[in-house]
Amino acid sequence: MNPLLPVSEMIAALPLAALAVGPTEQVIAINGAGCKLFGDGVVGRHFITVLRQPSVAEAIETCLGGGPPTTARYLARENGQDVDYDVSAGCIGSSGIVLLTFVDVTDVTAAGQMRRDFVANVSHELRTPLTALMGFIETLQGPARDDAVARARFLSIMRDEAERMNRLVGELLTLSRVEASQRVRPKDTVDLGAVLGTTVRTLDAIAQAANVTLAIETPDEALTVLADKDQLVQVFTNLIENAIKYGGRDRTVHVDLTRTTDGTVSRGPYAQVRVRDEGPGIDPVHLPRLTERFYRVDSHRSRALGGTGLGLAIAKHILNRHRGYLKIASRLGEGAEFTVFIPVAEE
């Protein structure tokens, strides 16, 4: 019986990509998942011509030299995406054969990076107003102690910075709650036209202050969806308020509700809510990242207008909970259009 057969059979039974390297430093066996990763014709080749990454080669050489089991990181490119693998290398008994297994940890790596980025972004967002507050407090305790005019001006700025931190903390808590409930689908039947009407009336004062006209069009018949009414109000408030702020003064913000059979996500009719402004528009290069946490097209302008960079991220998670989605379209000089799709409630 071929002494290599048991190794081949053992590797073939593994659900992970795996290959075996013999004492002669050649690949002696590989399973189906390994062939998908490295291709065919691997058996019989020197391992360095297959793996080509120093950390993995060093792990194999350590094991071939009688060393203990070790690990390494293998980086691959699949379907245009970077993929990270944790590689475990160890000898099979005293045979001198080294077994390597590859575990895809791309999602874990990405999640870790997202957490680090999130903490860094939150720290940055809080550091700026905190630094301003500390500076003004020192000034009020020192040179401006008896300056009534300066004191009033500094206190006004301190209030604005405190409100900015309060908005940020509030939206962070909202984002956390939305993420926690994202897998629980709403069961209440909500008239989307009524929700839009309430939202527009609430934002009317902000629109008047900017001399912006809110033009809303809804169908005569009720268009109902299974939804959390308060969360939908939050989504549409964010989209319409953004259109008012970034669309520019003396313009019109168009809001219309229609029934459509877009079907991008699933079959069946959708309620389509489109919010369009007449502002300067957004460079298309930014569109894919607009729903990322803390991503801003113009950081200075966004902060000046009171933005936290979390509104669209919250909207995306809310729509995910409602089995809906958001489409964004814009060109420079032609305004921006945000379209929400939510499945219509079955009659």
N, C-alpha and C positions, 0 to 999 in steps of 0.2 A: 504494500500500500504506500502511496506517495506521502512522505512525512509532512509535506506542506498542506495537504488537503484539510486536516483539521483546522489549521489557521485560517484558510480560505472560507471554510464553512462558518467558523466563529465570527469572522468579520462580516460575512454576508448576512448574519442574523442581527447585526447591530442596526438600530434605527438612525444612528449618526453617521456622518461621513467618516470613513476610517480606512487606513492603509497600514501595511506591515512592511518594515524594512529589515532585511536579513543581515547576517554578520558581514556579508560582502558589500554592504552599503547600497544594495540595490532594492528596489521595491519588489516584494515577492507576492503581494496580494493586495487587492482593493475591492471594496464593496460597491454596490450600485450608487449609493449616495455620494461616495467618493468619486466615482466616474463623472457624475454630474458636475462636481466641483473642479476636477482636474482634467477631465476628458478621457478618451480611450487611449490605449497604447502606453499606459504608464508602467505596467509590470515589466521588469527587466531593466528599467532605466535607473541610473544613479539618482538617489533621492534629491540631491541638490539641483538637478535639472528639472525636477518636478515642483519643488517647493520654492526655491529661489529667494528665501527670506532668511537673513542671518539668525534671527532669534529662534526660528524653528530648527534650522540646521544645527545650532548649538545645543538645543535640547536633545536632538537625536544623537549627536556625538557624545553627549554626557551619558546617555543610556547605553550606547554601544561600548563605552569605556568602562562599564560596570557601575555607573553612578545610579543614584536613586531616581524614582519617577519625578518628572519635572513638567512645568507648564510653559507655554509661550503664547504669543498673540500672532494670528495670521490675518492679513488684510487682503481682501479679494475685491474684485469688481464684477458685479452681476447685473445684467440688464440696465447698465448705465448708472448703477447705484453702488456706493461703497458698502462692503459687508465686513463685519468684524467677527472673527472666530477665536474662541479660546481653545488652544490645542493642549491636550494631555498626552504625554509620552512616557512609556514605561516598558520594561522588558517583560517578556512572557516566560516566567520561570528562569531556568538556566539555559534556555535554547539559544540565547543571543539574538533573538528576534525582538525588535522594538515595535510596539503597537501604538499608533497615533489615532486619536479621535478628535473630531472638530465639532464644536458646539457654537451655533450661531448666537452671538450675544449683541447683535446690532441694536435691537430694541432696548436692551438693558443699558447699553452704552449711551444711546440717544436719550433715554429717560434720565440717566445721571447727568448728562450735559444740560438737559432742560432744567433740572433742579438747580444746578450750579448757576446757570444763566438767570434763572428766576430770582435766586437769592441776591445775585450781583445787581440785577436791575432794581429790585426793591430797595436794596441798600443805597444805591445811587439816587433813586427817587426821593428817599427820605433824608439823605445826607444834605442835599441842597437847601431845603427849607429849614432844617435843624441848624445848619451853619449860619443861615441868615438870622434866625431867631437869637442864637447865642451872641452874634455880633451886635445886634440892636440892643439886647439886654445890657451888654457891657457898655455900650455907648450911653444908654439911659442912666446907668449907674455912675457914669463918669462925666465926660464933657457936656452931655445934653441934660444933665440932671435938672438944671434950672431953666432950660430953654423950652418954653411951652409950645412954640410952633414946631420945633423939631420933635418933641415928644409926641405930639398929635400925629405927625406924619409917620413916625416910626411905629407907633401903635397900630396905625392903619395897615402898614405893610406887614407887621407881625400877625395881625388878624388874618390877612389874606394867605400868608404862609401856613398858618395853623389850619385854615379851612382847606387848603390844598392837601395837607397831610391827612386831614379827616376824610376827604373824598377818596384819597388813595386807599386808606385802611378800609373804608366802607366798601369799595369796589373789590378789594382783595377778599373780604369776607363774602361778598356776593358771589364772586368767582368760585370760592371754595364750596359754597352751598349748591351752586348750579352743577358743579362737577360731581358732587356727592349724589345728586338726584338724577343724573343724566340717563341712567338706565331705567328709570321709572317713568313709564309713559303716562301723560295726563289722561284723565277720564271725563273731565267736564266738557260739555258742549258750549262753545263760545261763538257769538256772532262777530266775525272779524270786522265788519263794517262799523259796528258800534264801538269796538275797541279803537279803531282808527279815529273815529269821530271824537272820542274822549281824549285821545292823545293829542290831536290837533288843537282842541280847545285849551288843553293844559299849556301848550307851547305858544299859544297866540300872543301872550304878552312879550315873550322873547322875540318872536317874529316882528311884532310892531316896533320894538326897540331898535331893531336892525333895519326897519323899513322893508321887510321881506313879506311878500304875499304868499300865503299857503293855499294852493289850489288842490282840492281833494275831490276825487271822483270815485264813487262806489256804485255798485249795481242796485237796482230797485229791490230785488229779492235778497233775502238774507243768505249770506255765505258762511256756513258754520264749519268749525274745525274742533277736534278734540285738543284742548289746550289748557294751560295754566294762564288765566287771564292776566294776572299781575306780571308774569314773565314776558308775555307778549307785549304788554304796555311798555315794559323796560326795553325790549328790542326796538320797537318803533319810535320810542322817545329818543333813543340813542341815534338812530338813523336820521330822523327828521331834524333833531337838534344839530347834528353834525352838518346837515345840508344847509341849515340856517347860518351856522357859524362860518363854514368854509366856502359856502357858495357866494358870499359877498353881499354887501348892502344893496338895496334898491333892486333886488332881483326877485324871481319867483321860484318857489320850491313846489314841485309837482308830486302829488301822492295819488296813486290810483290803485284800485282793487279790482281784479278780474278773475275769472275762472279759466283755467288752462289745463291742457293735457300734456304738459312738458314731458313727464315720464323719465327724466334723467335718472332718478333714484329708484323708483318703483312704478308699477302700473297704477292706473286710476287717476282721477282728476285732482288738480291742485288749486289752492287759492294762491294767487300771485299778487304780491304787494310790491309796487315799484315806487321808489323814492328817488327823484331826479332833481338835481340843482342846475343852475346856469352859471356856475363859477368857473375858475380857471382850469379845472380838471386835474387829473392825476396822471403822472407819467406811467405808462403801462408796466414799466419795470418794477414798480412798487406793488402792483395789484396782488400777486400771489402771496405776499407777506402781510397784508393789511390786517388779517385776523390773528396774527401772532401777538403774544403778550408784550406790551411796551413798545411795539414797533410803531414808529411815527415817520410820516413823509417829511414833515418839517417840525423838528423837536421844539425849537424856540417858539414858533407860532402856536403849536399845540399847547404847550405849557402856559403861554400867555393867555390863551382862551379857556384855561381851566381843565384841559384834557389830561387824563391819566395814562392813556395808551392801553387801557384794558376794556374799553367799551365794546369794540368789535369782537374781541376774544370771548367776552361774556355772551354776546349775541350768538356767536357760532355755537357755543355749548348749549344754549337754550334751544336753538333750532335743531341741534342733534337730538335733544330729548324729545322734541315734537316730531321727529322723523322728517324734518325739513332740511332746507339748505339755503345758502346765500350765494348769489352771483353778483360780481362786481364788474362793471364796465366803465371805462373812461378813456378819454384822449385829451391831451393838453389843449386848452382853449375851447373845449366842447362840454364842459361840465362833467359830473360824475353820476352814475346810476347804480343804485343798490336795489337788488330784487330779491325778495324773500318768497320761497315756495314752501307751503305747508299742505299736507294731504287734507282734502275735504272729508268731513265726517260722513260716514255711510248713513244713508237714511234708514 
